[in-house]
């Protein structure tokens, strides 16, 4: 199942980042998904398959 993710969406992952935040902003979309932590501003790159497994829900959609 392909999830409809766009740049600027805010997503919640299943596990917390070491800084304690669960929420991330999508900064890159493609074969890999780029995410930016909303608390510490750290950026990570996840394979789309890994991202889809770790995704809990979409908090806010970018218009």
Phi and psi restraints in degrees (value plus and minus 20) as a CYANA .aco file:
   2 UNK   PHI    -112.3   -72.3
   2 UNK   PSI     107.6   147.6
   3 UNK   PHI    -112.0   -72.0
   3 UNK   PSI     116.1   156.1
   4 UNK   PHI    -100.4   -60.4
   4 UNK   PSI      78.9   118.9
   5 UNK   PHI    -137.0   -97.0
   5 UNK   PSI     115.3   155.3
   6 UNK   PHI    -145.4  -105.4
   6 UNK   PSI     141.6   181.6
   7 UNK   PHI     -78.1   -38.1
   7 UNK   PSI     117.6   157.6
   8 UNK   PHI      70.8   110.8
   8 UNK   PSI     -29.3    10.7
   9 UNK   PHI     -86.0   -46.0
   9 UNK   PSI     128.2   168.2
  10 UNK   PHI    -126.0   -86.0
  10 UNK   PSI     105.3   145.3
  11 UNK   PHI    -142.9  -102.9
  11 UNK   PSI     135.2   175.2
  12 UNK   PHI    -133.9   -93.9
  12 UNK   PSI     108.1   148.1
  13 UNK   PHI    -118.7   -78.7
  13 UNK   PSI     144.2   184.2
  14 UNK   PHI     -89.4   -49.4
  14 UNK   PSI     -58.1   -18.1
  15 UNK   PHI    -126.9   -86.9
  15 UNK   PSI     127.4   167.4
  16 UNK   PHI     -96.4   -56.4
  16 UNK   PSI     129.6   169.6
  17 UNK   PHI     -89.9   -49.9
  17 UNK   PSI     134.3   174.3
  18 UNK   PHI     -74.2   -34.2
  18 UNK   PSI     -43.5    -3.5
  19 UNK   PHI     -97.6   -57.6
  19 UNK   PSI     -32.8     7.2
  20 UNK   PHI      87.9   127.9
  20 UNK   PSI     -26.8    13.2
  21 UNK   PHI    -108.7   -68.7
  21 UNK   PSI     125.0   165.0
  22 UNK   PHI    -123.5   -83.5
  22 UNK   PSI     -34.0     6.0
  23 UNK   PHI    -121.5   -81.5
  23 UNK   PSI     119.1   159.1
  24 UNK   PHI    -154.7  -114.7
  24 UNK   PSI     131.5   171.5
  25 UNK   PHI    -124.7   -84.7
  25 UNK   PSI     116.2   156.2
  26 UNK   PHI     -99.5   -59.5
  26 UNK   PSI     101.4   141.4
  27 UNK   PHI    -136.0   -96.0
  27 UNK   PSI     -28.1    11.9
  28 UNK   PHI    -172.5  -132.5
  28 UNK   PSI     117.0   157.0
  29 UNK   PHI    -150.0  -110.0
  29 UNK   PSI     115.7   155.7
  30 UNK   PHI     150.6   190.6
  30 UNK   PSI    -163.7  -123.7
  31 UNK   PHI     -85.8   -45.8
  31 UNK   PSI     -50.3   -10.3
  32 UNK   PHI    -132.3   -92.3
  32 UNK   PSI     132.4   172.4
  33 UNK   PHI    -131.9   -91.9
  33 UNK   PSI     103.1   143.1
  34 UNK   PHI    -112.9   -72.9
  34 UNK   PSI     111.9   151.9
  35 UNK   PHI    -146.7  -106.7
  35 UNK   PSI     127.9   167.9
  36 UNK   PHI    -143.9  -103.9
  36 UNK   PSI     105.2   145.2
  37 UNK   PHI     -86.1   -46.1
  37 UNK   PSI     113.6   153.6
  38 UNK   PHI     -98.7   -58.7
  38 UNK   PSI     -34.6     5.4
  39 UNK   PHI    -112.9   -72.9
  39 UNK   PSI     -70.0   -30.0
  40 UNK   PHI    -128.9   -88.9
  40 UNK   PSI     -22.6    17.4
  41 UNK   PHI      47.8    87.8
  41 UNK   PSI      -7.4    32.6
  42 UNK   PHI     -89.1   -49.1
  42 UNK   PSI     123.1   163.1
  43 UNK   PHI    -129.8   -89.8
  43 UNK   PSI     119.4   159.4
  44 UNK   PHI    -153.4  -113.4
  44 UNK   PSI     139.6   179.6
  45 UNK   PHI    -145.6  -105.6
  45 UNK   PSI     101.4   141.4
  46 UNK   PHI    -138.4   -98.4
  46 UNK   PSI     123.3   163.3
  47 UNK   PHI     -82.6   -42.6
  47 UNK   PSI     126.8   166.8
  48 UNK   PHI     -76.8   -36.8
  48 UNK   PSI     -60.6   -20.6
  49 UNK   PHI     -83.6   -43.6
  49 UNK   PSI     -60.7   -20.7
  50 UNK   PHI     -85.9   -45.9
  50 UNK   PSI     -63.6   -23.6
  51 UNK   PHI     -79.4   -39.4
  51 UNK   PSI     -64.6   -24.6
  52 UNK   PHI     -84.8   -44.8
  52 UNK   PSI     -53.6   -13.6
  53 UNK   PHI     -90.0   -50.0
  53 UNK   PSI     -59.6   -19.6
  54 UNK   PHI    -103.0   -63.0
  54 UNK   PSI     -36.0     4.0
  55 UNK   PHI     -87.9   -47.9
  55 UNK   PSI     109.3   149.3
  56 UNK   PHI    -117.7   -77.7
  56 UNK   PSI     -72.0   -32.0
  57 UNK   PHI    -182.7  -142.7
  57 UNK   PSI     147.2   187.2
  58 UNK   PHI    -116.5   -76.5
  58 UNK   PSI      98.8   138.8
  59 UNK   PHI     -98.3   -58.3
  59 UNK   PSI     -68.0   -28.0
  60 UNK   PHI    -163.6  -123.6
  60 UNK   PSI     116.1   156.1
  61 UNK   PHI    -115.8   -75.8
  61 UNK   PSI     119.9   159.9
  62 UNK   PHI     -99.5   -59.5
  62 UNK   PSI     114.2   154.2
